[in-house]
Amino acid sequence: MQLVARDSTAEPNQKTTAIAVKRTAAITDEQRGIAQARVRLIRLIERSLSEQTYNSLTSACRGLADLLSHRAAQDLIEVARVANDHQKDGHRISARTLLRWYGQHQTFGEAGLVPGRRQKDMAVPPWAPAFLKFYQRPTKPSVEDAYRQFVAAAAADEVPSIHQVRRFLSKLSVDAREKGRMGPREIIKKLPFKRRKFEDLLPNDVWTADGHTFDAEVQHPFYTGKAFRPEITTYLDIRTRRIVGWSVELAESAVAVLDALRYGVKDSGIPAVLYVDNGKGYDNEAVAGVLEQLGVVFTTSLPYRSQARGAIERVHRIYVDLAKRLPTYIGADMDPEASTKIHKLTRADLQGKGHSAALITWDRFVAEIERTVAEYNARIHSSLHGLSPADLWQHATDQGWTPETLDPEMLDHTLRPRTLRTVQRGEVRLWNRRYFALALGAYDAGTQVQVGYDVRDDSRVWVHDLEGRLLAVAEKDGNATPYMPDSFLADARAKREQAQVTRLAQKIEAKTGQKVTHIELEHQRGVTLDQVLRPEIPAQPEPVQREDVAELQRTQAQVVELMRESEIYRETDDRRIHAHWLRIEARIDAGDDVSTTDREGLAIYRRSPQHQAMSDLFESFGLTEANFPPRQAKKEPGGNRA
């Protein structure tokens, strides 16, 4: 009797097909290997029937079972061992089992021969919610610590083993397990995502932009003795991955965004779509107004979805690489010990000198950013199939694509940011600066106007009325004039100096009885004070007699003595300090024993401006250290008398 469950040529019904598909989709490689081994045994049964070795299916199954039990070849024994899926039975398979496999194969095909496997129990145990209260916390406690807290709070008969807890956690999905331990922003980084294709775009179809705080410190351009981290705003064309615009500012703001956009549009054209985050630097009235005038569609990514703008985020790596070339890099990869040393060094330099050799200047920083951007645009990009962003941009141009541009005058008018200010007597104030235009004097004080400005040039502003008509170009400090004319002040200073010299010369003449030459200071800027105060000696055709020389020396000595008594050359600490170091210098020259402190102090004093000034003074008036002997220490009351 031939046992056939159904005609093998008949189409399986919908239910059996669904079962087969479901079982096939869920099987493992091990199960698939077992099913294939069983198919090989069924093929042997079918061949024996076709060759009429046996006259029935049952006898064919018995014959194969007997063969496997006694005298089968080694390769057939290995097939039977895999097909049996029972370690204890090995390669021995009963005729009943072979008959059952044959019927399953006729009904479901190979999928009917897949052995079943015990599935995970996905039911939530009753103790799970109580345990998760201790485990799903933002502090991310370990499984052991959460389990200990759970055991302390739960009833004794409701406590599972820690192994049961671990098995339960392994069955949970990532978002279910990490809920509470991570916020939505962190969990989303572990979930599946979509990759956006950009090959169908044209250049300037979509731009994206973002700000990046530089990971190294730079010398502040405005405040001496201060270091800071600048903000870099970058615009990127999605299709070509080309940086089309950039700007550097003290911080992210609408000003930086518009500055970068202005130069991007000037060099590369107008984009159709601008795709950015929803930060305050982009989502504001100033940026929205400019984009509206340009006809650019403005769209933002969802909050905290920086991965949605991965292209611009990856561009920031070029700035990170630049920062790592500087000693003041303070990113996550910087060695903490080296970072501390650099920080102390730069702060000491800034406090003492107002600058540090370890800090690059603002001008050099801007030049380095410009060079870095140019290198990036010229470098082969991994997503452009062997081309650089500049190459792909040029290729699109060669193929006939042209960017939509704006007239230069219209560009300045449209992209120049504006802000509301009030007119006060021909002036407008912006950023603590005053700008003046005579044409603004026709407007009443308090009249509101729009003031356009260029962030890279603060020398002037463009003043418009509220409807956008240009009223005037106001210059910075355009109405500022000197408090007094320069020529008037120069004459006044010269007159004051000449009067001082005249008064001093009169004192010398009264003391010596000889006339002193009045030298005009305005025309004798190179003379010394010694020349100004030198008495006039009449020229004599005959040689000067010995008596005259002696008289001249006496006269000069009287002048010097008078000068020493004057207020200008009264005794000062600077003169005594200079005399002190002259004595130390003389002792060193004489080979006397001088302390290390005095030697180092003399070396420091020689490098000071005071040393040069006092040396000139002593030389001009013939002064020596003997003129300023060390001051005697005051005697204590009641001390011994000489």
DRENZAKE-840532 format. One record per atom (N, C-alpha, C): x, y, z. Coordinates in pm, whole numbers, plus 50000, padded with zeros to 5 digits. Layout:
// DRENZAKE-840532
XYZ;...
//
This chain:
// DRENZAKE-840532
500854988250000;500005000050000;500885012350000;500595021349907;501385033749893;500735044749974;501555050050070;501035060550158;501525073950108;500605081450052;500915094950002;499905104450061;500375114450130;499465123850196;498665131450094;499285134949985;498565142449883;499395142249757;498765146049650;499455146349521;500545156849525;501755152449490;502875161749497;502775172949396;501935170949296;501805181449194;500765191749230;499985188849336;498925198149374;499515210549439;498875221849420;499335234349479;499005234349628;499935237749717;499635238549860;498675250049886;497825247949987;496875258550019;497575270150088;496835281050111;497405293450166;497965291350305;497295282850386;497725280750525;499065273750529;499165262550450;500425255150452;501575263350395;501285271550295;502325280250239;502825290250342;501915296050418;502305305750521;503165299250627;502785286650666;503565279550767;504985277050716;505055272550588;506365269650531;507235282050525;506655293250481;507425305750473;507885310150610;506995309150708;507345313450843;508475305150898;508405291550877;509425282850930;510755285050858;510675287450727;511915289650652;512605302550695;511835312950723;512425325850760;513085325450896;512625316450984;513115316451121;514195306251147;514575297951047;515505287051074;516945292151081;517775284151147;519185287051158;519955278651056;521255281251046;522075273250954;522095258650997;522085256151127;522085242351176;520805235051134;519655241751152;518385235651113;518335233350962;518885242750886;518865241250741;519725229250698;520845227150766;521685215550734;520985202450765;520235201950874;519485189850909;518415187050804;517685197350762;516635195450662;517225190350531;518385195650491;519005191150366;519465176650375;519935172550493;520315158350511;519095149350501;517975153350553;516755145450544;516265144450400;516435155350324;516045154950183;516865144550108;518155143250140;518995133350074;518495119150100;518025116550224;517485103250255;516185100750179;515345111050166;514085109550092;514375106949944;515435113249890;515795110649751;516185095949730;516815089849831;517155075649821;515895067049818;514895070849901;513635063349902;512955064549766;512915076849710;512255078849581;512965071149469;514305070449476;515035063249372;514765048049379;514675043049505;514385028649519;512995025249467;512045034549481;510695032249429;510685032949276;511445042549221;511455043949075;512155032149009;513145026249077;513855014649023;513145001649056;512005002849129;511164991449167;511944981349252;512884986949331;513564978249426;512594973549533;511684982649569;510614979249663;509294982449596;508244975049634;506954977049570;506034986449645;506494991749760;505665001049837;506555010749912;505975021849950;506705032050026;507135026650161;506265018950226;506585013750358;507785004450352;507784995650252;508914986250241;510194993550205;510075004250125;511275012150092;511845018750216;510995023750304;511465030250428;512095019850521;511515007850526;512084997350611;513454993050558;513544992050425;514824988050368;515924998150398;515615011250388;516625021550418;516985021550566;516005019550653;516285019050796;517185007350830;516944995850764;517784984250788;519194986550737;519294993250623;520614996350569;521425005250663;520775015450720;521455024650812;521875017750941;521165007250978;521475000551105;522604990451092;522934985650968;523884974650958;525064977650866;524824979850737;525934979250641;526014991550550;525595003450597;525645015550514;527065020750500;527315027750388;528625034050367;528825045450467;530115049050484;530425059150586;529805072650555;529795076850429;529215089850397;527715090050421;527045078550397;525615077850424;525345077850574;526225071750649;526075071950796;526185086250848;527115094250792;527265108150835;526015116150801;525415113550683;524175120550646;523065116750742;522965104050776;521915099550868;522105105351008;523395106651051;523645112151185;523185126751191;523435134451086;522995148351083;521475149151076;520855140650992;519405141150974;518655136851099;519235128151178;518525122851295;518315133451402;519315142251421;519195153051520;518965147751660;519495135451688;519415129751822;520775123851855;521415129051953;522755124551986;522765109852029;521765105652106;521785091952162;521525081352055;520765084551950;520455074651846;521515074151737;522315084251725;523345084351623;522755083951484;523215074251401;522755073551262;521605063751243;521115057751350;520015048251337;518685055851330;517935053251223;516645059951203;515605049151174;514455050251242;513415040151224;512655042451094;511975031651046;511175032650924;509995042050944;509455042451065;508335051451094;508775065951077;509975069151125;510485082851113;510705086550967;511265077350889;511485080050747;510165082150675;509145074050712;507835075550650;507225089050684;507425093550808;506875106650851;507585118050776;508885117150762;509625127450690;509175128250544;508925116450483;508495116050344;507165123350328;506225120950420;504925127550412;505035142550433;505885146950527;506065161350550;506685168150428;507605161250363;508245166950245;507255168250130;506355158350117;505355159050012;504385170550035;504145173850162;503165184350194;503785198350193;504925199850260;505495213350281;506815215650208;507315205450141;508605206950078;509725206150181;510855212050148;512005211450238;511715218150372;510865228450371;510535235350496;509875226050596;509175215350545;508535206050636;509505197050708;510755196850665;511765188250728;512635195650828;512385208450845;513175216350940;512795212151082;513755208251164;513415204151301;512985216151384;512125213951477;511685224551565;512735227951670;512705240051717;513605244351823;512805251351930;513275249952048;512585256352161;512785271452152;511705278852150;511765293352139;511905299852276;512475312152273;512595319652398;511225323152453;511135322352583;509895326452648;509935341652662;509145348452580;509155363052578;508155369152675;507515360952755;506575366352854;507325374252960;506745385253003;507365393753105;507095387653242;508135384053317;507915378153450;507295388453544;506575383953646;505895393353736;506835402253815;508075398053837;509005406153916;509735416753831;509585416353697;510355425153608;510105439953633;508835444653643;508635459053665;509315464253791;509285456253898;509925460654023;511435461654007;512035452153936;513485452653916;513885464353827;513105466853721;513455477553627;513415491353692;512645492853800;512625505753870;514005509053927;514745498853965;516095501054018;517145501253907;516865494653796;517845493453689;517775504953590;516585509353557;516405519653455;516465533553516;517665537453555;517935550553612;519035557353533;519015570753526;520035577753445;521455576253498;521595571853624;522945569653678;523565556753625;522785548853552;523245536353491;523855526753594;523095522453693;523635512653789;523905499353720;524855491853773;525155478553719;524015468953750;524005457553681;522975447453707;523075442553851;524305440553899;524485435554035;523945445354139;524265458254121;523815468154220;522305469654217;521725470154096;520265471154087;519595458754146;520225447154127;519655434754182;519685435054335;520785440054392;520865440654539;519785449854596;519575461254532;518515470254578;517135463954562;516955456854453;515675450154428;515405439354532;516415431354565;516255420654665;515915426454801;516555437754836;516295443754967;514865449054978;514265452654866;512925458454870;511815448354841;512145436854781;511125427154740;510895416754848;509755409854839;509455398854931;510335386954896;510625378654997;511565367654979;511105357654875;509805355154867;509295344954774;509155350154632;509415363054609;509265368854476;510595371954411;511695368054472;513015371754423;513545361154328;513845364654203;514485355254111;515995355054135;516675346054071;518135346054078;518675356753984;519925360554005;520515370753919;520675365653776;520795352353760;520895346553626;519575348153551;518465346553623;517165348953560;517025363453517;517545372353600;517485386653567;518295389553441;519505383953433;520335386253315;519675380653188;519065368653199;518395362953082;517225371653038;516505377253134;515385385953100;515875398453028;516955404653077;517485416653013;517975413752871;518515401852850;519025398452717;517905397052615;516675394552660;515535393152569;514955406652527;515285417352600;514695430352572;515395436952454;514655445052380;515245453052274;516065464452334;516885470852252;517765481452302;516965492752363;515935497552293;515185508952345;514395505252470;513905492652479;513175488552599;514105486952717;515315481752693;516265479552802;516875492652853;517195501852761;517905514052799;516975525552834;515675523652826;514735534152864;514955537953010;515105550753036;515375555453171;516855556653199;517665547753143;519125548653159;519705558753061;519025560652950;519435570452849;518235579152813;518525591552779;517475600352730;517175597352584;516115603152533;515755600752392;516865604152295;517665614552325;518735618452234;519825607952224;520085600952336;521125590852335;520615577652280;519375574152313;518825561452265;518735561352113;518405572752055;518225573151909;519515569951835;520665572051901;521935568851838;522155553851824;521385545751896;521515531251892;520455524551806;519525532151753;518415526551677;518715526951527;517995519251446;518175519651300;517925533651245;518535536551130;518425549751071;518345548550920;518075559850855;517995560450709;519195568050655;519705563250543;520785570350473;520175578250356;520555590850348;520005599250243;520885598750119;520255596950005;520955596949877;521005611249822;522135614749763;522285628449713;522745628749568;522855616849504;523375616449368;522455623449268;521165624349297;520225630549203;520155645749217;520845651349315;520825665849335;521745672749236;521505685549217;522395694249142;523145703249240;524285708649200;524945718449287;523995729949321;524055734349443;523225745349495;521765741549514;521415728749499;520055724649533;519835725649684;520795720549760;520675720549906;522005724549967;521955734550052;523095738050136;522755734450280;523775730850354;523615729150497;524685737350566;524415741250688;525345749950761;525345746250908;526445749250972;526535746651116;527715754451172;527655756851302;528745763451372;529585753451448;530865756651465;531795747851536;532715756351621;532775753251749;533695760151838;535075754051824;536055762151787;537405757351761;537985750951886;538665739551868;539155731651981;540545735752026;540925747952001;542205753152051;542025767952082;542855772952172;542755786952213;543555795852118;543025807952099;543605817752008;543715831052082;544705839152044;544835852552103;543615860952067;542995867152167;541795875152142;542155887452059;541375890351954;541745901751868;541495915351930;540655916152033;540285929252089;540855931552228;540975921152308;541365922652448;542755916752469;543705925452500;545065920952527;545075912652655;545815901852652;545925893552770;544775883852787;544065880652679;542935871452689;543005861152577;542755848552613;542665837752515;541225832952507;540825828252390;539455823552374;539395813552260;538225807252244;537985797452138;537005803452037;537435806351915;536555812751816;535475803051768;534475808751703;533375801151643;533525801651491;533455789951428;533575788851282;532215784851226;531685792851135;530425789651067;530735785250925;530205773650886;530535767650757;529265764550679;529265767650550;528195763950457;528735753350361;527965742450344;528395731150261;527335728050157;527775726350032;526865721849926;526755706649934;525525701449946;525325687149969;525775678749850;525455682949728;525785674649612;527285673349592;528015684149597;529445683749568;530305682549693;529695683849810;530415683749938;531465694949944;531235705449869;532165716849864;531785727049969;532785732150042;532555743250134;532395755850051;531205761450053;530915772949968;531035786250042;531025785950174;531135798350250;531535795350393;532275804450454;532665802750593;532915816450655;532865816650786;533115828950860;533635825250998;534465833751054;534955831751190;534545843851273;534015841251390;533555851751479;533895847951622;533615857351713;533885854851855;532915844651912;531705843751858;530695834251905;529665832251795;528905821151803;527865818651704;526755828851719;526375834951609;525335845151612;524785846951472;523705854651462;523135857551331;524125865251245;524975873351307;525965881051232;526925871651160;527435861451231;528345851851170;527665843951060;526405840051083;525655832350985;525475840250856;525095852950868;524875861250750;526175864650680;527235866350756;528525869350695;528985857750609;528885845550661;529265833750583;528335831950463;527035834350482;526075833050372;526365843150262;526705855250301;526975865750202;528125861850111;529215857350170;530365853650089;530135840650014;529285831750069;528935819649996;528135822749871;527135831449883;526325835349767;527175843149667;528065851349715;528915859349627;529815850449542;530375839749602;531325831249530;530675819549458;529535814549509;528995801949457;527565802749408;526865813449431;525485814549386;524475812549498;523195812349461;522095811649558;521605797249569;521485791749689;520955778149704;519435778149693;518885766349662;517425764949660;516885762249800;517625754149878;517185750250012;518365751950107;518075757350225;519065758050332;518575749250446;519355738850478;518965728750577;519915729850696;519405734450811;520245736950928;519535731751053;520215733451167;519565730251293;518695742051336;518045740451449;517125751051493;517765759751601;519075761851590;519765770551685;519425785051665;519705793051767;519355807251762;520145814851656;521305809451615;522075816151512;521405816051376;520485806451353;519805805351224;518325808751234;517705804751343;516265806751359;516005820351422;516155831051344;515925844551394;515435853251279;514965865051313;514345873751213;515345878751109;516565881551151;517555886851056;517855876850946;518115864350983;518415854050884;517185850950800;516015849950865;514785846850792;514475857650688;514705870250723;514435881150630;515325880550507;516605877750527;517535876950414;517185865150324;516885853550382;516535841850302;515255844150223;514325851550283;513075854550214;513345863150091;514235872850103;514565881449989;515275873549879;516085863649918;516795855749819;515925844849757;514795841849818;513945831049769;514435817349807;515165816349918;515705803649965;514705797250061;514415784350040;513535776850130;514345772850253;513855776750369;514555774350496;513895762650568;514665752550603;514135741050676;515145736650780;514635731250890;515495727251002;515305712451032;516325706651091;516225692851137;515515692451271;515125680551313;514485679051443;515485682251552;515015686651668;515935689751778;516785677651815;518055680351839;519015670251884;519175658851783;519015661751656;519215651751552;520385655951464;521555657451524;522715661651446;523095651351341;522735638451366;523065628251266;522295630251137;521205637951142;520455640851019;521255649950927;522225656950982;523095665850903;524535660950915;524705647950892;526025641850909;527085647550819;526705652450701;527705657750607;528455669550667;527725679050725;528385690850782;529095687450912;528565677650986;529235673551109;530595667451078;530685659850969;531965653750933;532965664150884;532475674950825;533385685550779;534125691850896;533495691951012;534145697951129;535455691051164;535665679051113;536905671851144;538125679351092;537965686850982;539125694150930;539565704951027;538615710751100;538975720751200;539565714151325;539095702151357;539665694851470;541115691051439;541375686551316;542745683151278;543645695351285;543145706951243;543935719251252;544215722651398;543215721351483;543405724551625;544445715551688;544505702851645;545465693451703;546905696651664;547105705051565;548455709151528;548965720551615;548105726151698;548485737551783;548735732751925;549675739051995;549955734852134;548825737652230;547915746852194;546825750452285;545565742252261;545695730752192;544545721852170;544005717052304;542675717852321;542065713952448;540925704052425;540995696452317;539955686752288;540065674352374;539195664752348;539115652652431;540375644252421;541105644952310;542285636552291;543545642452352;543495654652403;544685661052458;545085654552590;546385652352606;546885646752731;546635656652845;545995652352955;545645661853063;546865668853123;547965661553138;549155667553199;549735678353109;549835675352980;550345685352886;549405697252876;548105694652880;547125705552872;547275715052991;547495709353110;547665717653230;548915726353219;549995720653168;551235728353154;551065739853056;550435736952942;550215747452842;549315758452898;548295754452972;547375764253030;548115773553126;548935767953213;549685776153309;550665785253237;551325779953133;552295787953059;551625799752990;550535797252921;549865808152849;549295818552944;548755814153058;548195823853153;549275832353216;550425826353243;551535834153298;552025844353196;552135840253069;552565849552964;551555860752945;550275857252943;549245867452922;549215877453036;549405872553157;549375881653272;550615890553277;551765884853237;552995892653245;553285901153124;553035895553002;553395902552880;552205906652794;551035901352824;549865904652743;549715895952619;550685887152593;550605877952479;551435865652512;551265855252432;552005842852453;552405837152318;553625832052311;554095825952187;553335813252154;552725806952255;551965794652232;550605797352168;550135809752174;548825813352118;549025819751981;548335814551879;548425820851748;547565833451748;547965842951667;547215855551658;545935853451579;545045863151588;543765862251516;543995862051365;544895870551316;545155871151171;545695857751120;546585851651198;547115838751154;546035828051160;545165828751259;544075819051270;543175819851147;542795831951107;541945833550989;542645828050865;543945830750853;544695825750737;544745810550737;544885804450855;544935789850863;543585783650827;542495790050869;541165784950832;540975785650681;541395796650622;541265798250477;542065787550403;543275784950450;544105774550388;543495760750407;542955757950526;542355744950554;541145742450465;540315752550445;539135751050359;539565748450215;540575755650168;541055753650031;541605739450012;542325734450111;542855720850102;541735710550101;540705712850183;539585703450186;538885702850050;538605714349992;537895714649863;538705708149751;540025708049765;540875702349660;541225687749686;540825682349802;541175668549837;540085658749790;540485646849745;539525636749700;538605632949815;537295632749786;536285629649889;535835615149874;535665608249985;535345593949982;533995591049919;533065600549923;531725598149869;531545603049726;532625608049664;532495613849530;533205605549423;533515592949453;534055583649354;535315588849287;536305592249369;537595596249316;537735610749278;536725618849305;536785633149274;536865641349401;537385653349388;537365662849498;536125671549485;535705678349591;534555687549579;534755698049471;535965703349461;536225713349357;536135707249218;536605694749203;536525688049072;535075685949030;534235681249123;532835678649088;532105691549058;532425702249131;531825715249103;532195719948963;533475718348929;533945722448797;533345713548688;533185700648718;532585691448621;531145695548590;530395699248694;529015703748671;528985716448586;529935725248609;530015737548529;530345734348383;531265724948363;531635721148226;530465714548152;529565708148228;528415701548167;527285711248136;527475724048166;526475734048131;525695739648248;525945734648369;525235740148485;525825753648522;524975763148553;525415776448597;524675780248724;525365785748821;524695789748945;523855802248924;522815803249002;521995815349001;522655825749090;523035836749033;523795846949106;522945859349129;523545868749201;522885881249235;523795892649194;523225903549144;523995915349110;524795919849232;526095923249214;526905926949330;526285937749417;525725948149354;525105958749433;523875953449506;523095945349437;521915939349500;522325929649609;523455922749589;523955913349689;524265920549819;524995931649808;525305939249928;524045944649993;523125949449911;521895955149966;521045944450035;520995932549976;520125922050029;520755914750147;522015911050135;522635902550236;523295910250349;523405923350332;523995930950443;523005931050558;523385925850674;522435925650787;522095939750832;520865941350882;520395954450928;519825953151068;519825964351135;519215964951267;518595978751285;517595979651370;516895992351393;517686001051490;517826013751455;518456023551541;517696036751527;518026046351614;517386059451608;518426070051575;517986080151503;518856091251464;518906101451576;520096106351607;520276116951706;521246127251649;520696138351596;521506149451546;522546144751444;522096137151346;522966132751238;523786120351270;523596114751389;524386103151430;523486090951451;524076079051429;523476066451473;524556058851549;524126051251648;525086043551729;524906028751701;526046021751688;526036007351664;527296001451724;527115991051811;528255984351875;529155994351949;528556003552020;529296013652096;530176022452006;529776023651881;530476032551788;529476042751736;529986054551702;529146065251647;529426066551498;528356067651420;528466069551275;527686082251239;528306090351153;527746103551122;527626105350971;526506111350932;526306115850793;525526128850799;525976138850725;525336151950728;523876151050683;523586141650592;522206140450541;521236136150650;521746129550755;520856125150863;520406136750951;521056148250936;520656159851016;519266164850981;518736160750867;517396165250827;516286157750897;516656147450975;515646139251041;515586142651189;514376142651242;514166146051382;514846135851472;515266140651589;515866131651687;514856121051728;515306108551732;514416097551767;513796090551649;514066095251527;513516088651408;514156074851392;513326064651374;513846051151358;514306048851214;515466042351201;516016039051070;516586024851076;516806019350957;517486006450947;518956008950917;519826002850997;521266004750980;521865991650929;522375991850806;523055980250750;524535980950778;525155969250800;526575969150838;527265957150776;528575958150768;529425947350719;530295942950835;530195929950871;530915925250989;532425925450968;532885926550843;534325926850818;534845940950794;533985950850804;534405964650782;533505973750866;534035978850976;533225987251065;533476002151041;534096005650928;534406019750903;533186027850862;532116021250819;530926028550775;529706019450786;528536025550784;527266018350785;526346024650682;525316017050642;524366021650542;523016023850610;522546036050607;521336039750679;520176040150581;519126032150611;517926031550526;516716035950608;515696040750539;514456043250611;513746029850632;512606030250699;511906017950734;511366010650612;511296017350498;510846010850376;511996005750290;513226007750336;514376002250266;515126011750176;514686024450164;515396034050079;516676038550148;517766039150071;519036043350126;519026058350151;519296062250275;519316076450312;520716082250307;521686074750358;523046079950364;523996068650400;525266070750367;526336062050413;527066069650523;526946064950645;527506072050760;528886066550792;529826075550813;531196071750844;531396071150995;532256061951037;532566060951180;533306073451225;532776079551332;533336092051385;533456102551275;532446102951188;532496112151075;532456126751114;531936129751232;531896143651278;532906146451388;533846137351408;534846139251513;535976147951461;536336158251536;537446167151503;538326168651626;539606172151607;540466174151724;539906184951816;540146183351946;539646193152043;540216206952013;541476207451971;542116219551923;542866216151795;543006225651702;543786222851581;545206218651616;545766209551538;547106204551567;548136215651565;548036224651468;549016235551459;548916244651581;547686246951627;547496255451744;548136249051867;547936235951885;548516229052000;550036228651990;550566226551869;552026226151854;552646239451890;552026250451847;552556263651882;552466266052032;551376261652094;551216263652238;552256255852316;552526243352273;553526235252343;554916241552328;555226246352206;556536252552184;556696265152268;555626272852279;555686285152359;555896281852506;555226271352554;555386267552694;556806262752722;557366254852632;558726249852652;559736261352648;559526270652554;560466281852543;560416290552667;559226292152723;559116300052845;559846293452960;559786280152969;560506273153076;562016275053061;562506274152937;563946275952914;564356290352946;563516299852908;563836313952934;563946316653084;562986311253161;563036313453306;564296307253366;564666295753320;565856289253373;567116296953333;567146302053209;568306309753164;568456322653244;567326328753279;567376340953360;567986338153497;567666326653555;568256323053685;569766321153671;570196315053559;571626312853540;572346326253521;571746335153442;572366348253421;572466356053552;571436354953636;571476361953764;572556356253855;572816343453844;573806337053929;575216339453879;575406339153745;576756339853688;577106353553635;576116361653605;576386374653546;576716373953398;576566362153336;576856360653194;575576357153119;575576361152992;574406358852909;574346344252864;573136338752864;572906324952820;572156325252687;572656317252592;572016316652461;570646310052471;569646316152409;568296310352404;568176302352274;568096289352287;567976280752168;566506277852144;566056280052018;564656277451985;564426262251980;563636257252073;563416242752083;562696237151962;561836245451900;561036240351789;561926236151672;563106242851660;563986239851548;565226232451593;565316228851719;566506222151771;566086209851851;565326200951789;564806189451864;565916179951905;567086180751840;568116171051870;569086175451978;568956187652034;569926192452132;569676185952266;570736186052350;570626180752485;570416192352582;569986188652702;569776198952803;571086205752838;572176198352827;573486204352854;573786215352753;573376213252626;573596223452523;572696235552545;571486233252587;570556244252607;571056253652715;571626248152819;571996256252935;573466260252934;574206257552825;575616261152824;575766276252806;576536283052889;576726297552875;577386300852741;577016312752689;577586317152561;578976322852586;579936318152510;581316322752523;581676330252396;581996342752406;582296350352284;583476344152210;583336343852079;584416338351998;585596348151998;586806343452011;588006351652015;588966346751908;589496355951833;590416351551727;591696345751784;592106351151902;593336345951958;593026333852046;594046325452071;593836313752155;593356317752294;592576309152350;592036311652483;593166310752585;593286320952671;594316321152772;593966311852886;595046308052965;594866298953076;593886304553177;593946318053200;593056324053297;591606322953250;591396324553118;590036323553065;589476309453080;590346299653057;589896285653073;589496283153216;590296288153309;589976286053450;588666292853485;588466304853430;587216311953458;586016304453399;586226298853279;585136291053216;584786278953301;585806272153351;585546260453433;584796264253560;585206275953620;584496280353741;583036283453707;582836289753591;581456293153551;580606280553532;581186270653462;580436258253439;580136251153571;581096251653661;580866245353792;579726252153865;579676265553852;578576272853916;577226268953854;577246267153718;575996263153652;575546249453701;576496240153707;576146226553753;575626226953895;576306235153979;575846235954118;574446241754126;574186251854040;572846257554037;571816247153993;572196239253892;571266229153845;570996218653951;572036215354028;571846205454133;570916210554241;570906223954258;570036229754360;568616231854308;568456231254174;567126233854118;566186222254147;564896224554123;563876214454151;564036202354059;564516205053936;564626194153840;565636183853886;566736188353947;567796179153987;567896177954138;566786178454204;566796175854348;567136161154370;567566158154486;567986144454516;566806134954506;567006124154433;565936114354415;566476100454444;565576091254466;565966077354491;566626071354369;566176075254247;566756069654126;568246072554119;568666084654157;570086088154155;570866080054257;570306078454375;570996070654478;571066055854439;569986050854375;570006036954329;571096035054225;571196044654130;572236043654027;573626044254091;573806053154187;575096054154256;575426041254330;574426034954387;574646022254458;575186011654363;574576010654244;575036000254151;576376003854089;576696016954080;578036020854036;579086016254136;578776017254264;579726012454367;579885997254358;578775990154335;578875975554320;579725972054199;579525979554090;580285977153968;581775979553990;582085990254064;583495993354092;584125982354177;583405976954272;583935966154356;584205953654274;583305950854180;583525939154094;584755941154007;584915953453950;586075956253866;587375955453946;587285959054075;588475958654159;588785944654210;587925935154182;588155921454227;587725918754369;586925927654427;586455925354564;585425914154567;585215909154686;584225898554706;582825904654705;582015900954607;580655906154591;579685894354592;578595895754663;577625884754675;576955881754541;576455869454531;575735865454409;574495873954387;573825877554496;572625885854485;572935899254422;574065905554465;574445918454408;574845917154261;575545906254227;575935904354087;574695902853997;573725894654042;572505892753963;571695905653956;571655913054068;570925925554069;571525935753974;572865936353966;573525945553874;573215941853729;573205928753699;572905924453563;571485928453523;570545927053615;569155930953586;569055945953568;569755953653655;569675968253648;570255973553517;571325967253466;571935971853342;570975970653223;570025961253231;569075959353121;567845968253134;567735976053239;566545984153262;566675997753195;565556003853156;565586017553098;566136027753197;565946025553324;566426034853427;567946035953423;568656024853395;570116025153391;570616034453282;570006033553163;570436042053053;570146056753081;568966059553137;568606073353166;569546079453270;569816072153376;570696077353482;572136078553434;572586069353348;573946070253294;574116082953213;573116086253129;573176098553051;573186110753143;572386110453248;572326121753341;573656123753411;574246112953462;575526114053535;576626118953441;576606114053316;577646118053222;577496132653183;576276137453164;576046151253121;576506161253226;576336158053352;576656167553459;577866163353542;578616153853493;579836149953561;579596144153698;578516137353716;578196131553846;578836117853861;579186114553985;579716101254018;578986096154140;579326083754176;578696078054295;579086085354422;580226092954415;580656100354533;579706111754567;578986116754467;578026127454492;576806122654570;576626109554577;575456103954646;575906092654737;576566096454845;577066086154937;575896078755002;576156066855049;575086059355117;574566066955237;573286066755256;572696073555370;573056066055498;573366074055600;573716068155728;572456063555799;572546052155861;571406047155938;571176055956059;569906058656088;569566067056202;569926060056332;570496068156426;570866062556555;569636060756642;569676050056717;568576047456807;568626057256924;567476061556973;567466070657089;568186064357207;569036072457268;569766067557385;570996059657350;571386059357223;572536051557182;573826058557220;574956051557198;576266057257230;576596068357132;577206078957180;577626090157097;579096088957065;579466094256948;580866093556907;581716102056996;
//
